[in-house]
Amino acid sequence: MKELNMKGPADIADLLDKQSDLSETSKCFVKCIAEKMEIFSDNALVESKVLEWIEESKNKNETVAEVEWKIYETCKGISETNECETAAKMLRCGMKVAAENGLH
């Protein structure tokens, strides 16, 4: 968190607050987490990794896997010139689709 100049829980809460505008630091934090999870690289989702995760979910909970698929299909095309912006918009998109489909 120090590398990104995150100040603590308030910055993390900012990431999850659907109404707030994210700071550049928060957007880059989202990108960093997604890269560490190996689901984001070169300004895009890593399709093979995301599909692997969805398949693993299917074995545990078919309903969750269906929503994850909707999230992937809805959000995968988001692309901005700034990778941090792309990652943050993908997060927001995923949260919106999840909420619309009963996942919080």
N, CA, C and O atoms as a GROMACS GRO file, in nm:
protein
  416
    1MET      N    1   0.082  -0.119   0.000
    1MET     CA    2   0.000   0.000   0.000
    1MET      C    3   0.086   0.126   0.000
    1MET      O    4   0.046   0.228  -0.055
    2LYS      N    5   0.202   0.119   0.060
    2LYS     CA    6   0.286   0.238   0.065
    2LYS      C    7   0.336   0.277  -0.074
    2LYS      O    8   0.349   0.396  -0.103
    3GLU      N    9   0.366   0.178  -0.160
    3GLU     CA   10   0.412   0.208  -0.296
    3GLU      C   11   0.312   0.296  -0.370
    3GLU      O   12   0.350   0.382  -0.449
    4LEU      N   13   0.185   0.273  -0.345
    4LEU     CA   14   0.080   0.346  -0.414
    4LEU      C   15   0.032   0.467  -0.335
    4LEU      O   16  -0.061   0.536  -0.377
    5ASN      N   17   0.094   0.493  -0.221
    5ASN     CA   18   0.057   0.605  -0.137
    5ASN      C   19  -0.086   0.592  -0.085
    5ASN      O   20  -0.156   0.692  -0.066
    6MET      N   21  -0.129   0.468  -0.062
    6MET     CA   22  -0.260   0.446  -0.002
    6MET      C   23  -0.250   0.484   0.145
    6MET      O   24  -0.151   0.452   0.211
    7LYS      N   25  -0.350   0.551   0.195
    7LYS     CA   26  -0.347   0.599   0.333
    7LYS      C   27  -0.412   0.501   0.430
    7LYS      O   28  -0.398   0.516   0.552
    8GLY      N   29  -0.481   0.402   0.380
    8GLY     CA   30  -0.540   0.303   0.469
    8GLY      C   31  -0.679   0.263   0.428
    8GLY      O   32  -0.716   0.272   0.311
    9PRO      N   33  -0.758   0.216   0.526
    9PRO     CA   34  -0.890   0.164   0.497
    9PRO      C   35  -0.983   0.260   0.422
    9PRO      O   36  -1.068   0.215   0.344
   10ALA      N   37  -0.968   0.388   0.443
   10ALA     CA   38  -1.056   0.483   0.372
   10ALA      C   39  -1.034   0.476   0.222
   10ALA      O   40  -1.129   0.488   0.145
   11ASP      N   41  -0.909   0.458   0.179
   11ASP     CA   42  -0.881   0.446   0.036
   11ASP      C   43  -0.937   0.317  -0.021
   11ASP      O   44  -0.988   0.316  -0.134
   12ILE      N   45  -0.929   0.210   0.056
   12ILE     CA   46  -0.986   0.083   0.010
   12ILE      C   47  -1.138   0.094   0.004
   12ILE      O   48  -1.199   0.045  -0.092
   13ALA      N   49  -1.199   0.156   0.103
   13ALA     CA   50  -1.344   0.175   0.101
   13ALA      C   51  -1.385   0.256  -0.021
   13ALA      O   52  -1.490   0.231  -0.080
   14ASP      N   53  -1.302   0.353  -0.059
   14ASP     CA   54  -1.326   0.435  -0.177
   14ASP      C   55  -1.340   0.347  -0.302
   14ASP      O   56  -1.420   0.376  -0.390
   15LEU      N   57  -1.261   0.240  -0.308
   15LEU     CA   58  -1.266   0.150  -0.422
   15LEU      C   59  -1.403   0.082  -0.434
   15LEU      O   60  -1.450   0.053  -0.544
   16LEU      N   61  -1.464   0.059  -0.321
   16LEU     CA   62  -1.589  -0.016  -0.319
   16LEU      C   63  -1.713   0.073  -0.320
   16LEU      O   64  -1.824   0.024  -0.337
   17ASP      N   65  -1.694   0.202  -0.302
   17ASP     CA   66  -1.805   0.296  -0.301
   17ASP      C   67  -1.845   0.326  -0.445
   17ASP      O   68  -1.773   0.396  -0.517
   18LYS      N   69  -1.959   0.274  -0.486
   18LYS     CA   70  -2.003   0.288  -0.625
   18LYS      C   71  -2.030   0.433  -0.665
   18LYS      O   72  -2.035   0.463  -0.784
   19GLN      N   73  -2.048   0.520  -0.570
   19GLN     CA   74  -2.085   0.658  -0.601
   19GLN      C   75  -1.966   0.752  -0.612
   19GLN      O   76  -1.978   0.858  -0.673
   20SER      N   77  -1.854   0.715  -0.556
   20SER     CA   78  -1.742   0.810  -0.553
   20SER      C   79  -1.657   0.801  -0.680
   20SER      O   80  -1.655   0.698  -0.748
   21ASP      N   81  -1.587   0.908  -0.710
   21ASP     CA   82  -1.488   0.908  -0.816
   21ASP      C   83  -1.359   0.857  -0.756
   21ASP      O   84  -1.315   0.906  -0.652
   22LEU      N   85  -1.298   0.762  -0.820
   22LEU     CA   86  -1.174   0.706  -0.767
   22LEU      C   87  -1.056   0.797  -0.795
   22LEU      O   88  -1.046   0.858  -0.902
   23SER      N   89  -0.967   0.805  -0.700
   23SER     CA   90  -0.842   0.878  -0.721
   23SER      C   91  -0.754   0.795  -0.814
   23SER      O   92  -0.776   0.676  -0.831
   24GLU      N   93  -0.654   0.859  -0.874
   24GLU     CA   94  -0.561   0.787  -0.960
   24GLU      C   95  -0.490   0.677  -0.882
   24GLU      O   96  -0.465   0.568  -0.934
   25THR      N   97  -0.458   0.706  -0.756
   25THR     CA   98  -0.393   0.606  -0.670
   25THR      C   99  -0.483   0.484  -0.653
   25THR      O  100  -0.435   0.370  -0.662
   26SER      N  101  -0.610   0.506  -0.629
   26SER     CA  102  -0.704   0.395  -0.612
   26SER      C  103  -0.718   0.314  -0.740
   26SER      O  104  -0.723   0.191  -0.737
   27LYS      N  105  -0.725   0.383  -0.853
   27LYS     CA  106  -0.735   0.314  -0.982
   27LYS      C  107  -0.613   0.226  -1.006
   27LYS      O  108  -0.626   0.113  -1.053
   28CYS      N  109  -0.496   0.278  -0.975
   28CYS     CA  110  -0.374   0.200  -0.994
   28CYS      C  111  -0.364   0.086  -0.894
   28CYS      O  112  -0.302  -0.017  -0.924
   29PHE      N  113  -0.423   0.102  -0.777
   29PHE     CA  114  -0.430  -0.006  -0.679
   29PHE      C  115  -0.514  -0.121  -0.735
   29PHE      O  116  -0.476  -0.238  -0.721
   30VAL      N  117  -0.626  -0.089  -0.797
   30VAL     CA  118  -0.710  -0.190  -0.861
   30VAL      C  119  -0.629  -0.264  -0.968
   30VAL      O  120  -0.631  -0.387  -0.974
   31LYS      N  121  -0.558  -0.190  -1.050
   31LYS     CA  122  -0.475  -0.250  -1.156
   31LYS      C  123  -0.371  -0.343  -1.095
   31LYS      O  124  -0.352  -0.455  -1.144
   32CYS      N  125  -0.304  -0.299  -0.991
   32CYS     CA  126  -0.201  -0.377  -0.926
   32CYS      C  127  -0.258  -0.509  -0.872
   32CYS      O  128  -0.198  -0.616  -0.891
   33ILE      N  129  -0.371  -0.502  -0.805
   33ILE     CA  130  -0.434  -0.624  -0.752
   33ILE      C  131  -0.469  -0.719  -0.866
   33ILE      O  132  -0.442  -0.838  -0.857
   34ALA      N  133  -0.530  -0.666  -0.971
   34ALA     CA  134  -0.570  -0.750  -1.085
   34ALA      C  135  -0.447  -0.815  -1.151
   34ALA      O  136  -0.453  -0.930  -1.192
   35GLU      N  137  -0.338  -0.741  -1.160
   35GLU     CA  138  -0.215  -0.798  -1.216
   35GLU      C  139  -0.160  -0.908  -1.126
   35GLU      O  140  -0.116  -1.012  -1.175
   36LYS      N  141  -0.161  -0.886  -0.996
   36LYS     CA  142  -0.113  -0.987  -0.901
   36LYS      C  143  -0.199  -1.113  -0.907
   36LYS      O  144  -0.150  -1.224  -0.886
   37MET      N  145  -0.327  -1.095  -0.935
   37MET     CA  146  -0.420  -1.209  -0.949
   37MET      C  147  -0.407  -1.275  -1.086
   37MET      O  148  -0.469  -1.378  -1.113
   38GLU      N  149  -0.324  -1.215  -1.172
   38GLU     CA  150  -0.298  -1.263  -1.307
   38GLU      C  151  -0.421  -1.261  -1.398
   38GLU      O  152  -0.433  -1.342  -1.490
   39ILE      N  153  -0.514  -1.168  -1.370
   39ILE     CA  154  -0.634  -1.156  -1.454
   39ILE      C  155  -0.631  -1.030  -1.541
   39ILE      O  156  -0.722  -1.008  -1.621
   40PHE      N  157  -0.526  -0.947  -1.526
   40PHE     CA  158  -0.515  -0.822  -1.601
   40PHE      C  159  -0.370  -0.805  -1.645
   40PHE      O  160  -0.278  -0.815  -1.564
   41SER      N  161  -0.352  -0.779  -1.774
   41SER     CA  162  -0.219  -0.757  -1.829
   41SER      C  163  -0.233  -0.682  -1.961
   41SER      O  164  -0.327  -0.706  -2.037
   42ASP      N  165  -0.140  -0.593  -1.989
   42ASP     CA  166  -0.140  -0.518  -2.114
   42ASP      C  167  -0.274  -0.452  -2.144
   42ASP      O  168  -0.324  -0.457  -2.257
   43ASN      N  169  -0.332  -0.390  -2.041
   43ASN     CA  170  -0.454  -0.311  -2.054
   43ASN      C  171  -0.579  -0.393  -2.090
   43ASN      O  172  -0.672  -0.341  -2.151
   44ALA      N  173  -0.579  -0.522  -2.053
   44ALA     CA  174  -0.694  -0.607  -2.084
   44ALA      C  175  -0.702  -0.722  -1.984
   44ALA      O  176  -0.605  -0.755  -1.916
   45LEU      N  177  -0.821  -0.782  -1.978
   45LEU     CA  178  -0.835  -0.904  -1.899
   45LEU      C  179  -0.757  -1.016  -1.966
   45LEU      O  180  -0.745  -1.021  -2.088
   46VAL      N  181  -0.703  -1.106  -1.886
   46VAL     CA  182  -0.634  -1.223  -1.936
   46VAL      C  183  -0.741  -1.332  -1.950
   46VAL      O  184  -0.779  -1.398  -1.852
   47GLU      N  185  -0.788  -1.350  -2.072
   47GLU     CA  186  -0.903  -1.436  -2.098
   47GLU      C  187  -0.885  -1.577  -2.042
   47GLU      O  188  -0.975  -1.630  -1.977
   48SER      N  189  -0.771  -1.637  -2.065
   48SER     CA  190  -0.751  -1.775  -2.020
   48SER      C  191  -0.764  -1.789  -1.869
   48SER      O  192  -0.822  -1.886  -1.820
   49LYS      N  193  -0.711  -1.693  -1.795
   49LYS     CA  194  -0.718  -1.697  -1.648
   49LYS      C  195  -0.861  -1.673  -1.600
   49LYS      O  196  -0.908  -1.742  -1.509
   50VAL      N  197  -0.929  -1.576  -1.660
   50VAL     CA  198  -1.067  -1.546  -1.619
   50VAL      C  199  -1.157  -1.667  -1.647
   50VAL      O  200  -1.238  -1.705  -1.563
   51LEU      N  201  -1.142  -1.727  -1.764
   51LEU     CA  202  -1.224  -1.844  -1.798
   51LEU      C  203  -1.193  -1.962  -1.706
   51LEU      O  204  -1.283  -2.040  -1.673
   52GLU      N  205  -1.069  -1.976  -1.666
   52GLU     CA  206  -1.030  -2.080  -1.571
   52GLU      C  207  -1.101  -2.059  -1.438
   52GLU      O  208  -1.152  -2.154  -1.378
   53TRP      N  209  -1.106  -1.934  -1.392
   53TRP     CA  210  -1.173  -1.903  -1.265
   53TRP      C  211  -1.323  -1.930  -1.275
   53TRP      O  212  -1.383  -1.983  -1.182
   54ILE      N  213  -1.382  -1.894  -1.387
   54ILE     CA  214  -1.526  -1.918  -1.405
   54ILE      C  215  -1.554  -2.068  -1.403
   54ILE      O  216  -1.652  -2.112  -1.343
   55GLU      N  217  -1.470  -2.145  -1.468
   55GLU     CA  218  -1.486  -2.291  -1.469
   55GLU      C  219  -1.475  -2.348  -1.328
   55GLU      O  220  -1.552  -2.437  -1.291
   56GLU      N  221  -1.380  -2.299  -1.250
   56GLU     CA  222  -1.366  -2.343  -1.110
   56GLU      C  223  -1.491  -2.308  -1.030
   56GLU      O  224  -1.537  -2.386  -0.947
   57SER      N  225  -1.547  -2.190  -1.055
   57SER     CA  226  -1.670  -2.148  -0.985
   57SER      C  227  -1.786  -2.239  -1.021
   57SER      O  228  -1.869  -2.272  -0.936
   58LYS      N  229  -1.791  -2.280  -1.147
   58LYS     CA  230  -1.901  -2.365  -1.194
   58LYS      C  231  -1.907  -2.494  -1.113
   58LYS      O  232  -2.016  -2.544  -1.085
   59ASN      N  233  -1.793  -2.546  -1.075
   59ASN     CA  234  -1.787  -2.668  -0.996
   59ASN      C  235  -1.840  -2.649  -0.854
   59ASN      O  236  -1.882  -2.744  -0.789
   60LYS      N  237  -1.838  -2.525  -0.807
   60LYS     CA  238  -1.883  -2.494  -0.672
   60LYS      C  239  -2.026  -2.439  -0.668
   60LYS      O  240  -2.105  -2.476  -0.581
   61ASN      N  241  -2.057  -2.350  -0.762
   61ASN     CA  242  -2.187  -2.284  -0.760
   61ASN      C  243  -2.220  -2.236  -0.902
   61ASN      O  244  -2.166  -2.136  -0.950
   62GLU      N  245  -2.309  -2.307  -0.967
   62GLU     CA  246  -2.346  -2.277  -1.106
   62GLU      C  247  -2.400  -2.134  -1.122
   62GLU      O  248  -2.370  -2.067  -1.220
   63THR      N  249  -2.480  -2.089  -1.026
   63THR     CA  250  -2.539  -1.955  -1.033
   63THR      C  251  -2.432  -1.847  -1.031
   63THR      O  252  -2.436  -1.751  -1.108
   64VAL      N  253  -2.337  -1.862  -0.942
   64VAL     CA  254  -2.227  -1.765  -0.934
   64VAL      C  255  -2.147  -1.766  -1.064
   64VAL      O  256  -2.109  -1.660  -1.114
   65ALA      N  257  -2.121  -1.884  -1.117
   65ALA     CA  258  -2.046  -1.894  -1.243
   65ALA      C  259  -2.120  -1.825  -1.357
   65ALA      O  260  -2.057  -1.762  -1.442
   66GLU      N  261  -2.251  -1.837  -1.361
   66GLU     CA  262  -2.330  -1.770  -1.465
   66GLU      C  263  -2.318  -1.619  -1.454
   66GLU      O  264  -2.306  -1.550  -1.556
   67VAL      N  265  -2.321  -1.566  -1.332
   67VAL     CA  266  -2.306  -1.422  -1.313
   67VAL      C  267  -2.164  -1.379  -1.349
   67VAL      O  268  -2.144  -1.274  -1.410
   68GLU      N  269  -2.066  -1.459  -1.312
   68GLU     CA  270  -1.928  -1.427  -1.348
   68GLU      C  271  -1.912  -1.422  -1.500
   68GLU      O  272  -1.841  -1.336  -1.553
   69TRP      N  273  -1.978  -1.513  -1.570
   69TRP     CA  274  -1.974  -1.511  -1.716
   69TRP      C  275  -2.036  -1.382  -1.771
   69TRP      O  276  -1.982  -1.321  -1.863
   70LYS      N  277  -2.150  -1.342  -1.713
   70LYS     CA  278  -2.213  -1.217  -1.755
   70LYS      C  279  -2.120  -1.098  -1.731
   70LYS      O  280  -2.109  -1.009  -1.815
   71ILE      N  281  -2.054  -1.098  -1.617
   71ILE     CA  282  -1.959  -0.991  -1.586
   71ILE      C  283  -1.848  -0.988  -1.690
   71ILE      O  284  -1.816  -0.883  -1.745
   72TYR      N  285  -1.792  -1.104  -1.718
   72TYR     CA  286  -1.683  -1.112  -1.816
   72TYR      C  287  -1.729  -1.062  -1.952
   72TYR      O  288  -1.663  -0.979  -2.014
   73GLU      N  289  -1.842  -1.112  -2.000
   73GLU     CA  290  -1.892  -1.074  -2.132
   73GLU      C  291  -1.925  -0.925  -2.140
   73GLU      O  292  -1.902  -0.861  -2.243
   74THR      N  293  -1.978  -0.870  -2.032
   74THR     CA  294  -2.018  -0.729  -2.031
   74THR      C  295  -1.898  -0.635  -2.020
   74THR      O  296  -1.897  -0.529  -2.082
   75CYS      N  297  -1.799  -0.675  -1.944
   75CYS     CA  298  -1.691  -0.582  -1.908
   75CYS      C  299  -1.560  -0.602  -1.984
   75CYS      O  300  -1.473  -0.516  -1.978
   76LYS      N  301  -1.544  -0.713  -2.053
   76LYS     CA  302  -1.414  -0.745  -2.114
   76LYS      C  303  -1.369  -0.645  -2.220
   76LYS      O  304  -1.248  -0.632  -2.244
   77GLY      N  305  -1.459  -0.577  -2.284
   77GLY     CA  306  -1.423  -0.485  -2.391
   77GLY      C  307  -1.383  -0.345  -2.348
   77GLY      O  308  -1.349  -0.262  -2.431
   78ILE      N  309  -1.388  -0.319  -2.220
   78ILE     CA  310  -1.351  -0.186  -2.170
   78ILE      C  311  -1.203  -0.164  -2.192
   78ILE      O  312  -1.120  -0.248  -2.157
   79SER      N  313  -1.170  -0.050  -2.252
   79SER     CA  314  -1.029  -0.018  -2.278
   79SER      C  315  -1.012   0.133  -2.281
   79SER      O  316  -1.081   0.204  -2.355
   80GLU      N  317  -0.920   0.180  -2.201
   80GLU     CA  318  -0.884   0.321  -2.197
   80GLU      C  319  -0.734   0.331  -2.227
   80GLU      O  320  -0.664   0.230  -2.221
   81THR      N  321  -0.685   0.448  -2.258
   81THR     CA  322  -0.542   0.464  -2.284
   81THR      C  323  -0.460   0.445  -2.156
   81THR      O  324  -0.345   0.403  -2.162
   82ASN      N  325  -0.519   0.476  -2.043
   82ASN     CA  326  -0.454   0.462  -1.912
   82ASN      C  327  -0.495   0.327  -1.853
   82ASN      O  328  -0.614   0.302  -1.831
   83GLU      N  329  -0.397   0.239  -1.827
   83GLU     CA  330  -0.428   0.106  -1.775
   83GLU      C  331  -0.497   0.109  -1.640
   83GLU      O  332  -0.581   0.024  -1.611
   84CYS      N  333  -0.463   0.206  -1.558
   84CYS     CA  334  -0.529   0.218  -1.427
   84CYS      C  335  -0.677   0.250  -1.446
   84CYS      O  336  -0.762   0.197  -1.375
   85GLU      N  337  -0.707   0.337  -1.541
   85GLU     CA  338  -0.845   0.373  -1.572
   85GLU      C  339  -0.921   0.251  -1.625
   85GLU      O  340  -1.035   0.229  -1.586
   86THR      N  341  -0.858   0.173  -1.712
   86THR     CA  342  -0.922   0.052  -1.764
   86THR      C  343  -0.957  -0.043  -1.651
   86THR      O  344  -1.070  -0.091  -1.643
   87ALA      N  345  -0.861  -0.070  -1.563
   87ALA     CA  346  -0.885  -0.163  -1.452
   87ALA      C  347  -0.997  -0.115  -1.361
   87ALA      O  348  -1.082  -0.194  -1.320
   88ALA      N  349  -0.998   0.016  -1.331
   88ALA     CA  350  -1.102   0.070  -1.244
   88ALA      C  351  -1.239   0.062  -1.309
   88ALA      O  352  -1.338   0.029  -1.243
   89LYS      N  353  -1.247   0.093  -1.438
   89LYS     CA  354  -1.376   0.085  -1.508
   89LYS      C  355  -1.424  -0.060  -1.516
   89LYS      O  356  -1.544  -0.086  -1.507
   90MET      N  357  -1.332  -0.154  -1.533
   90MET     CA  358  -1.371  -0.295  -1.533
   90MET      C  359  -1.425  -0.335  -1.396
   90MET      O  360  -1.524  -0.408  -1.388
   91LEU      N  361  -1.360  -0.289  -1.290
   91LEU     CA  362  -1.409  -0.318  -1.155
   91LEU      C  363  -1.550  -0.264  -1.136
   91LEU      O  364  -1.639  -0.335  -1.090
   92ARG      N  365  -1.570  -0.138  -1.171
   92ARG     CA  366  -1.702  -0.076  -1.156
   92ARG      C  367  -1.807  -0.152  -1.239
   92ARG      O  368  -1.917  -0.177  -1.192
   93CYS      N  369  -1.771  -0.187  -1.362
   93CYS     CA  370  -1.861  -0.262  -1.449
   93CYS      C  371  -1.898  -0.396  -1.383
   93CYS      O  372  -2.015  -0.433  -1.379
   94GLY      N  373  -1.797  -0.466  -1.333
   94GLY     CA  374  -1.821  -0.595  -1.268
   94GLY      C  375  -1.910  -0.583  -1.146
   94GLY      O  376  -1.998  -0.666  -1.124
   95MET      N  377  -1.887  -0.480  -1.068
   95MET     CA  378  -1.970  -0.458  -0.948
   95MET      C  379  -2.114  -0.429  -0.987
   95MET      O  380  -2.207  -0.476  -0.922
   96LYS      N  381  -2.133  -0.352  -1.093
   96LYS     CA  382  -2.267  -0.318  -1.139
   96LYS      C  383  -2.341  -0.442  -1.189
   96LYS      O  384  -2.457  -0.465  -1.152
   97VAL      N  385  -2.275  -0.522  -1.271
   97VAL     CA  386  -2.338  -0.644  -1.324
   97VAL      C  387  -2.367  -0.742  -1.210
   97VAL      O  388  -2.472  -0.806  -1.208
   98ALA      N  389  -2.274  -0.754  -1.116
   98ALA     CA  390  -2.295  -0.844  -1.002
   98ALA      C  391  -2.418  -0.800  -0.922
   98ALA      O  392  -2.501  -0.883  -0.886
   99ALA      N  393  -2.428  -0.672  -0.895
   99ALA     CA  394  -2.543  -0.621  -0.818
   99ALA      C  395  -2.674  -0.641  -0.893
   99ALA      O  396  -2.775  -0.677  -0.834
  100GLU      N  397  -2.672  -0.619  -1.023
  100GLU     CA  398  -2.793  -0.638  -1.105
  100GLU      C  399  -2.838  -0.784  -1.107
  100GLU      O  400  -2.954  -0.815  -1.134
  101ASN      N  401  -2.745  -0.874  -1.078
  101ASN     CA  402  -2.776  -1.018  -1.081
  101ASN      C  403  -2.776  -1.081  -0.942
  101ASN      O  404  -2.765  -1.203  -0.928
  102GLY      N  405  -2.790  -0.999  -0.839
  102GLY     CA  406  -2.808  -1.048  -0.704
  102GLY      C  407  -2.683  -1.084  -0.627
  102GLY      O  408  -2.692  -1.140  -0.518
  103LEU      N  409  -2.565  -1.055  -0.681
  103LEU     CA  410  -2.441  -1.078  -0.607
  103LEU      C  411  -2.391  -0.943  -0.555
  103LEU      O  412  -2.392  -0.844  -0.627
  104HIS      N  413  -2.346  -0.942  -0.433
  104HIS     CA  414  -2.299  -0.815  -0.374
  104HIS      C  415  -2.158  -0.827  -0.328
  104HIS      O  416  -2.101  -0.731  -0.275
   0.00000   0.00000   0.00000
